[in-house]
Amino acid sequence: MTWPSYVGNFFLVILGMREMEKPFELEFEGKVLQVSEHELAGKRVFHVSYGPGAKPLVIAVAIGANGKKFWTSIPQGRQKEATDIGKLIADHIRAKRK
């Protein structure tokens, strides 16, 4: 896939790189998730592991056709999780800056 790519009603533009986050844990719906950041085609994505036997989630920040940022799952289909967990990831990263 080349960037940007047209996906449904959105142009998918994964935002540029900054220093990679070290793996960290987040609590979500009573579970401890393992989160690691990776580079994919020169862009950043987050791999979210729910633990043994559970399907992992890969998410990234994209920019919609309206110019607004949003979290999306790769591949599409787990948007609710991407939005909820993406917010927790953003909060985690912002908290480290303070």
N, C-alpha and C positions, 0 to 999 in steps of 0.2 A: 504494500500500500504506500502511496506517496502522500506527502503532506502539503497543502491541506487536501482533504478528501471530502467529497460530498456524501453525507450519510443521512438518508431520509430527508427531513426538512432542515437539516443543519449542515454547515460547513464545519468539519472537524479539524480544528487546528490545535494541536497539542502544544502547550506553552513551552518556552525555552528553558534552558538548564540553569541551575544554580548548584551550589555545593550539595552533593548527595547526602541524604539523611542516613544515619546508622540505623540498623533494624531496631524497632521498638514495639512495645505492646500497647494495646488499647482495650478498654472494656466496652463491650457493646451487647446490649440485651442479655446481661448476665454472663457473657462469655468473654474470655480473654483471647484477643486476636493478635496474631503475630503479623507485623507490617514491615515490609522491606521495600526500599525504593530501588528502581532499576532504570537503565537507559535502553530505549527501544527506538531504533531508527533515529538516534540523536535526540530523542525526546524523553521526558521523565514519565514513568508509570509507577504505580504502587501495587505490589502483590500482597493480598490480604489472605492469610491462612487462618481458617477456622479450627484447625486441628485435624488429627487423623480421621480419615473416612469422610470428611466434608469437602465439597467442591470449593477450591479457592476462588477468589475474586481478583480481577485485575482492573484497576481504575486509573483514570487520568483526568486532568482538567482540560476542558475544551472551550471553544468560543462558538456560540450559536450564530445563526444568520443575523440575529438582532444585535450582535456585538457583546452580549453578556456571557460571562464565564459560567460554566457549570461542570459538575462532576459526571462522568459517564463510565459505564462498564465497557470492557473490551473482551469479547465481542458484546454487542448490545444485548439487552434482555434482562439485566439486573439493575435497572436504573434506580429504583428505590433504595437498594442497598448502597449503590455507588454514591448517591446523594447524602445519605445518612452517615456513612463511614467517611466519605470525603470531607464532610464538615468536621468530624472528629480529627482527621489527619491535619487539616488546616489549623484547627485550634491548637493541636500539639506543636506544630511548627511555629506558629505565632508566639506561643507561650515561651519557647526557647529563646526568642529574640529579646524578650524583656529583661 
